[in-house]
Amino acid sequence: MHNQQISSTQLYVYLNLAAVVIAYAMMCGSLWYAPVDFSTKGYWGMGILMLSISLINVVKYRFDDMNRQDKINRIEEARNDKLLSDYVGND
């Protein structure tokens, strides 16, 4: 195996992944031991699942928006560089 160092970003991702796994395990445990009927537990479980999907979508759309904005900024920067080089080249 390769001897690689873990970057700080990877470390944050691993810590957040561990926190999500622990949180889901704790929620499953609380659902399992809750003194309510099975239909209520199913309703709570669906809520947790829908919340998780919504959070994933929010993160994905924010990431897509950041990529879109970065692409627009790079295009504008290239256009400005081209205009500047054309202006300077005419002298």
C-alpha positions in Angstrom: 0.0 0.0 0.0 1.0 3.6 -0.5 2.0 5.6 2.4 -0.1 8.7 1.9 -0.8 11.6 4.2 -4.5 12.5 4.8 -5.2 16.1 3.8 -7.2 18.3 6.1 -10.1 18.2 3.7 -10.1 14.4 3.7 -9.9 14.5 7.4 -13.0 16.7 7.7 -14.9 14.5 5.2 -14.0 11.4 7.3 -15.0 13.1 10.6 -18.3 14.3 9.1 -19.0 10.8 7.7 -18.3 9.3 11.1 -20.6 11.8 12.7 -23.4 11.0 10.2 -23.0 7.3 10.8 -23.1 7.8 14.6 -26.1 10.1 14.3 -28.0 7.6 12.2 -27.1 4.8 14.6 -28.4 6.9 17.5 -31.6 7.8 15.7 -32.2 4.1 14.8 -31.6 3.2 18.5 -34.1 5.8 19.7 -36.7 4.6 17.1 -36.2 1.0 18.2 -36.6 1.8 21.9 -39.3 4.4 21.6 -42.5 3.4 23.5 -44.8 4.0 20.6 -46.5 1.8 18.1 -44.9 0.7 14.8 -46.8 3.1 12.6 -45.4 6.1 14.5 -41.9 4.6 14.3 -42.4 4.3 10.5 -43.6 7.9 10.2 -40.5 9.1 12.1 -38.3 6.9 10.0 -39.8 8.4 6.8 -39.2 11.9 8.2 -35.6 11.1 8.9 -35.1 9.6 5.4 -36.8 12.6 3.7 -34.6 15.0 5.8 -31.5 13.2 4.7 -32.4 13.3 1.0 -33.2 17.0 1.4 -29.9 17.7 3.0 -28.1 15.8 0.2 -30.0 17.9 -2.4 -29.1 21.2 -0.7 -25.4 20.3 -0.6 -25.5 19.1 -4.3 -27.3 22.3 -5.5 -24.9 24.6 -3.6 -21.9 22.7 -5.0 -23.4 23.0 -8.5 -24.0 26.7 -8.1 -20.5 27.2 -6.9 -19.1 25.4 -9.9 -21.4 27.4 -12.2 -20.2 30.7 -10.7 -16.6 29.6 -10.9 -17.0 28.8 -14.6 -18.6 32.2 -15.2 -15.7 33.9 -13.4 -13.1 32.0 -15.4 -14.9 32.9 -18.7 -15.0 36.6 -17.7 -11.4 36.6 -16.7 -10.4 35.0 -20.0 -12.4 37.6 -21.9 -10.9 40.4 -19.9 -7.4 39.0 -20.5 -8.2 38.7 -24.3 -9.5 42.3 -24.4 -6.4 43.6 -22.5 -4.0 41.7 -24.7 -5.7 43.0 -27.9 -5.6 46.6 -26.5 -1.9 46.3 -25.6 -1.0 44.6 -28.8 -2.4 47.4 -31.0 0.1 50.0 -29.7 
